[in-house]
Amino acid sequence: MKLNFKHTIAACFVGYIIQAIINNFAPLLFLTFQSSYGIPLSRITLLITFNFVIQLAVDLAAAGLADKIGTRTLMIAAHICCAAGLILMSVLPEIMSPFGGLLIAVTLYAVGGGLLEVLVSPVVEACPTDNKEKWMSLLHSFYCWGQVGVILLSTLFFSVFGIENWKTLALIWAAVPIINAVIFALVPIKTLVEDGEGMKFGQLAKSGLFRTLFVMMLCAGACEMAVSQWASTLAESALGVSKTVGDLAGPMMFAVLMGTARALYGKFADKISIDKAMPATAALCVCSYLMIALVPSAVTALIGCGICGFSVGIMWPGTFSKSAAGLPRGGTMMFALLALAGDLGCSGGPTLAGFAADAAGGDLKTGVLCGAIFPVVMLIASLATARRKDHKGTC
């Protein structure tokens, strides 16, 4: 059977599932790492920070690498790094310093995850399809479904076979990027611009539109993470349940509703303009933040978390789509810088909320209220880019 661009898009969907695997599997094992290897939680949490720092560095480097090495080669390398990291996570802690072994494994799959974040979206954007917004929104929904699937399937595996067999599950998850690497070696791949014709960093930096889109992407990451990190705590207080149930009820609800928003927009993108949808969802996001921060009810706050998950759904893929439409020569450099902005937002949003909460004596609601600046800026910026399209004929 000859593979076509539909297979390319399907492989890209799986690419986002792989990113969900590497970002969400290890955190399920942190307590196991602590008990099995005697690693204090203070050091284990460094694995999250290290994963984030490596992905940021890869975001910066990936654009130049893609131009020099080629998209297909780099995409296959990304999958190999993800698989190697998952495999070595189950091997290295047994033959060397456990923390050092885990750090090496995290480094490998963080490199793979960073490359996937930069490469997958422009590959889908370059495929010869109608209604780019539809496919971009559907693509990003697969990260949400991957996140839900990793949590549910891993929890089911641990319940049936015992968490002591987590290494077997790590090898099972590693099979996903291995198979997808083979598929990417075979499917057709187009690029957004020919080699050497894409916009350079300096050209993008001088573009007022790109600077606005950069801010939008930063806000997209911040809007999502400033609330999602508190979803478990709010679920515990609202429902009076254990942390385990709170993790399922809070973050999973957030992910499901975020994925639902992306899937719905993917279905109806031909009927709803992205320039109308993004300001509307940004306004809804502001309302959700205010529900969480100002209404004195834990249940209402939990509902606000769910609304927030739905409202942030199309922000990230929508900004990618607007960028590709407004700056068609942006190329991989543009997508790499936007991925960097999103990752900075994912770090900056929770940091601002955390600092504000700490200054208020540990009041999470105050932290969320301060974090509302991000959806407000997102609303203003999305309205500005919509007016730019109306007045100048370009997004």
C-alpha positions in Angstrom: 0.0 0.0 0.0 1.4 3.4 -1.0 1.5 5.8 1.9 0.0 9.3 1.4 -0.4 12.5 3.3 -3.3 11.1 5.3 -0.8 8.7 6.8 1.6 11.5 7.4 -1.1 13.4 9.4 -2.0 10.2 11.3 1.7 9.7 12.2 1.8 13.3 13.4 -1.2 12.6 15.6 0.7 9.7 17.2 3.7 12.1 17.6 1.7 14.2 20.0 0.6 11.0 21.9 4.3 10.2 22.3 4.9 13.6 23.7 2.1 13.0 26.2 3.7 9.7 27.1 7.1 11.2 27.9 5.7 14.1 29.8 3.2 12.2 31.9 4.5 8.6 32.5 7.5 9.4 34.8 5.5 11.6 37.2 3.3 8.6 38.0 6.4 6.8 39.3 7.9 9.5 41.5 6.9 7.9 44.8 8.1 4.5 43.4 11.5 6.1 42.6 11.6 7.4 46.1 10.9 4.1 47.8 12.8 1.8 45.4 16.0 3.9 44.9 16.0 6.0 48.0 16.0 9.3 46.0 14.5 12.2 48.0 11.5 13.9 46.4 13.4 17.2 46.3 15.8 15.6 43.8 13.1 13.7 41.9 11.2 17.0 41.2 14.4 18.2 39.5 13.6 15.7 36.8 10.6 17.8 35.8 12.7 21.0 35.8 15.5 19.3 33.8 13.0 18.0 31.3 11.6 21.5 30.8 15.0 23.1 30.5 16.2 20.6 27.9 13.0 21.0 25.8 13.5 24.8 25.9 17.1 24.4 24.7 15.9 22.1 21.9 13.2 24.6 20.9 16.0 27.2 20.3 18.3 24.8 18.4 15.7 22.8 16.3 15.1 25.4 13.6 18.7 25.5 12.5 19.0 21.7 12.8 16.0 21.1 10.6 17.5 23.3 7.8 20.8 21.5 8.0 19.8 17.9 8.6 16.3 17.7 7.1 12.9 17.4 8.6 12.5 13.6 8.0 15.9 12.7 9.5 15.3 14.9 12.6 11.8 13.6 13.0 13.1 10.0 13.1 15.8 11.0 15.5 13.2 12.6 17.8 11.3 9.3 18.0 14.5 7.3 18.6 15.4 9.6 21.5 12.0 9.2 23.0 12.2 5.4 22.8 15.7 5.3 24.1 14.8 7.5 27.1 11.9 5.3 28.0 14.0 2.1 27.7 17.0 3.5 29.6 14.7 4.7 32.4 14.1 1.0 33.2 17.7 0.0 32.8 20.2 2.6 33.9 19.1 3.0 37.5 19.9 -0.6 38.1 23.5 -0.4 36.7 24.6 3.0 37.9 23.6 5.8 40.3 19.8 5.7 40.2 19.3 9.4 40.0 22.1 9.8 37.4 20.5 7.0 35.4 17.1 8.7 35.5 18.7 12.0 34.6 20.3 10.5 31.5 17.0 8.9 30.4 15.1 12.2 31.0 17.7 14.0 28.9 17.2 11.7 26.0 13.4 11.8 25.9 13.4 15.5 26.6 15.5 16.0 23.4 13.0 13.9 21.5 10.0 15.7 23.0 11.4 19.1 22.2 12.1 18.1 18.6 8.5 16.7 18.2 7.1 19.9 19.6 8.9 22.0 17.0 8.5 19.6 14.0 5.1 18.0 14.1 3.0 21.2 13.7 4.8 22.5 10.6 4.7 19.1 9.0 0.9 19.0 9.4 0.6 22.6 8.2 2.6 21.7 5.1 0.4 18.8 4.1 -1.8 19.5 1.1 -5.1 19.8 3.0 -8.1 22.1 3.1 -8.9 24.1 6.3 -5.6 24.1 8.0 -7.2 25.3 11.3 -9.2 22.0 11.5 -6.2 19.8 11.2 -4.1 21.9 13.6 -6.8 21.8 16.2 -7.3 18.0 15.8 -3.6 17.5 16.0 -3.2 19.2 19.3 -6.2 17.4 20.7 -4.2 14.2 20.5 -1.9 15.4 23.2 -4.9 15.7 25.5 -6.2 12.2 24.6 -2.6 10.9 25.0 -2.4 12.4 28.5 -5.7 10.9 29.5 -4.7 7.5 28.0 -1.3 7.4 29.7 -2.9 8.1 33.1 -5.8 5.6 32.7 -3.9 2.8 31.0 -0.9 3.1 33.4 -3.2 3.1 36.4 -5.0 0.0 35.0 -1.6 -1.7 34.4 -0.4 -1.0 37.9 -3.7 -2.2 39.4 -3.5 -5.5 37.5 0.2 -6.3 37.5 1.5 -4.2 40.3 3.5 -1.0 40.2 6.7 -3.0 40.8 6.4 -4.0 37.2 6.6 -0.5 35.9 9.7 -1.3 33.9 7.7 -3.6 31.7 5.2 -0.8 31.0 8.0 1.6 30.2 9.2 -0.9 27.5 5.6 -1.2 26.2 5.3 2.6 25.9 8.7 2.7 24.2 7.3 0.6 21.4 5.0 3.5 20.3 7.8 5.9 19.2 9.7 2.9 17.6 6.8 2.0 15.4 6.1 5.6 14.6 9.7 6.2 13.6 9.4 3.5 11.0 6.2 5.1 9.7 7.9 8.5 9.4 10.7 6.9 7.4 8.1 5.9 4.7 5.4 8.6 4.6 5.7 11.7 2.3 6.8 14.9 4.0 6.5 18.4 2.6 8.1 21.6 4.1 6.4 24.9 4.5 9.2 26.7 2.6 12.1 25.6 0.5 15.5 25.4 2.1 17.0 28.9 2.6 13.7 30.7 1.8 12.3 30.8 5.3 12.4 33.9 7.5 15.4 34.3 9.6 15.4 35.2 13.3 16.1 38.8 12.7 13.3 39.1 10.2 10.8 37.5 12.6 12.0 39.7 15.4 11.3 42.9 13.4 7.8 41.7 12.5 5.1 43.4 14.7 2.7 40.6 13.8 5.2 37.9 15.0 5.8 39.7 18.2 2.1 39.8 18.9 1.8 36.1 18.1 4.8 35.3 20.3 3.0 37.0 23.2 -0.2 35.1 22.3 1.7 31.8 22.4 3.3 32.7 25.8 -0.2 33.5 27.1 -1.6 30.2 25.7 0.9 28.2 27.8 0.4 30.4 30.9 -3.4 30.3 30.7 -3.3 26.5 30.6 -0.7 25.7 33.3 -1.5 28.5 35.8 -4.8 26.6 36.5 -4.1 23.0 35.6 -1.4 22.7 38.2 -4.0 23.5 40.9 -6.8 21.3 39.5 -5.9 18.3 41.7 -5.9 20.5 44.9 -9.2 22.0 44.0 -10.7 18.6 43.2 -9.6 17.3 46.6 -11.0 20.2 48.5 -14.3 20.3 46.5 -15.0 16.6 46.6 -13.3 15.7 49.9 -11.4 12.8 48.2 -7.9 11.4 48.3 -5.0 12.8 46.3 -5.1 9.9 43.9 -8.8 10.5 43.2 -8.1 14.2 43.1 -5.4 13.7 40.4 -7.9 11.8 38.3 -10.9 14.2 38.8 -8.9 17.4 38.5 -6.1 17.2 35.9 -7.9 14.5 33.9 -11.1 16.6 33.7 -9.0 19.5 32.6 -7.3 17.5 29.8 -10.6 15.9 28.6 -12.3 19.2 28.3 -9.3 20.8 26.6 -9.2 17.9 24.1 -12.9 18.2 23.6 -12.6 21.9 22.7 -9.9 21.1 20.1 -11.8 18.2 18.6 -15.0 20.3 18.4 -13.2 23.1 16.7 -11.6 20.6 14.4 -15.0 19.4 13.4 -16.6 22.9 12.9 -13.5 25.0 11.9 -15.0 25.5 8.4 -18.0 27.2 10.0 -16.3 29.2 12.8 -13.5 31.7 12.0 -10.4 31.3 14.2 -10.4 35.2 14.4 -13.8 34.9 16.1 -13.2 31.8 18.1 -10.0 32.8 19.9 -11.3 36.1 21.4 -14.4 34.3 22.5 -12.5 31.5 24.2 -10.1 34.0 25.8 -13.1 35.9 27.3 -14.4 32.6 28.6 -11.0 31.9 30.1 -11.1 35.2 31.9 -14.5 34.2 33.3 -13.2 30.9 34.5 -10.3 32.5 36.3 -12.7 34.8 38.1 -14.9 31.9 39.0 -12.0 30.1 40.6 -10.5 33.2 42.4 -13.6 35.1 43.5 -16.5 32.7 44.2 -16.2 31.3 47.7 -17.1 27.7 46.8 -14.7 24.8 46.2 -17.3 23.1 43.9 -17.6 26.3 41.8 -13.9 26.6 41.7 -13.6 23.0 40.4 -16.3 23.8 37.7 -14.2 26.9 36.8 -11.2 24.6 36.3 -13.2 22.5 33.9 -14.4 25.6 32.0 -10.8 26.8 31.9 -9.7 23.5 30.3 -12.3 24.0 27.6 -11.5 27.6 27.1 -7.7 27.2 26.6 -8.2 24.3 24.1 -7.8 26.2 20.8 -5.3 28.9 22.1 -2.1 27.0 21.3 -3.1 25.4 17.9 -5.1 28.5 17.0 -2.0 30.7 17.4 0.0 28.3 15.3 -2.6 28.5 12.5 -2.8 32.3 12.6 1.0 32.4 12.4 1.2 30.1 9.4 -1.5 32.1 7.6 -0.1 35.5 8.5 3.6 34.7 8.0 3.7 32.0 5.3 7.5 32.3 5.0 8.0 31.8 8.7 9.1 28.2 8.3 10.5 26.0 11.0 12.2 29.0 12.7 8.9 30.5 13.4 7.4 27.3 14.8 10.5 26.8 16.9 10.3 30.3 18.4 6.5 29.9 19.0 7.2 26.5 20.8 9.7 28.3 22.9 7.2 31.0 23.8 4.6 28.4 24.7 7.1 26.6 27.0 8.1 29.9 28.6 4.4 30.5 29.3 4.0 27.0 30.7 6.7 27.9 33.2 5.9 31.5 33.8 2.2 31.1 34.4 2.5 28.7 37.4 5.5 30.7 38.7 3.6 34.0 38.8 0.5 32.3 40.4 2.8 30.5 42.9 4.6 33.7 43.9 1.4 35.6 44.3 -0.2 32.8 46.4 2.9 32.7 48.6 2.8 36.5 49.1 -0.8 36.1 50.1 0.0 33.6 52.8 -0.6 30.5 50.6 -3.9 31.6 49.2 -4.2 29.8 45.9 -7.2 31.9 44.8 -5.1 35.0 45.0 -2.5 33.3 42.8 -5.1 32.4 40.2 -6.5 35.9 40.3 -3.1 37.4 39.5 -2.7 34.8 36.7 -5.8 36.2 35.1 -3.5 38.7 33.4 -2.6 36.1 30.9 -6.1 35.5 29.4 -6.8 39.2 29.5 -3.6 39.8 27.4 -4.6 36.9 25.2 -8.0 38.5 24.6 -6.5 41.9 23.7 -3.9 40.3 21.4 -6.3 38.0 19.6 -8.6 40.9 18.9 -5.7 42.9 17.6 -4.7 40.2 15.1 -8.3 39.8 14.0 -8.5 43.5 13.2 -5.2 43.3 11.4 -6.7 40.7 9.1 -9.9 42.7 8.5 -7.9 45.9 7.7 -4.9 44.6 5.8 -6.1 41.4 4.3 -3.6 39.2 6.2 -3.8 37.4 9.5 
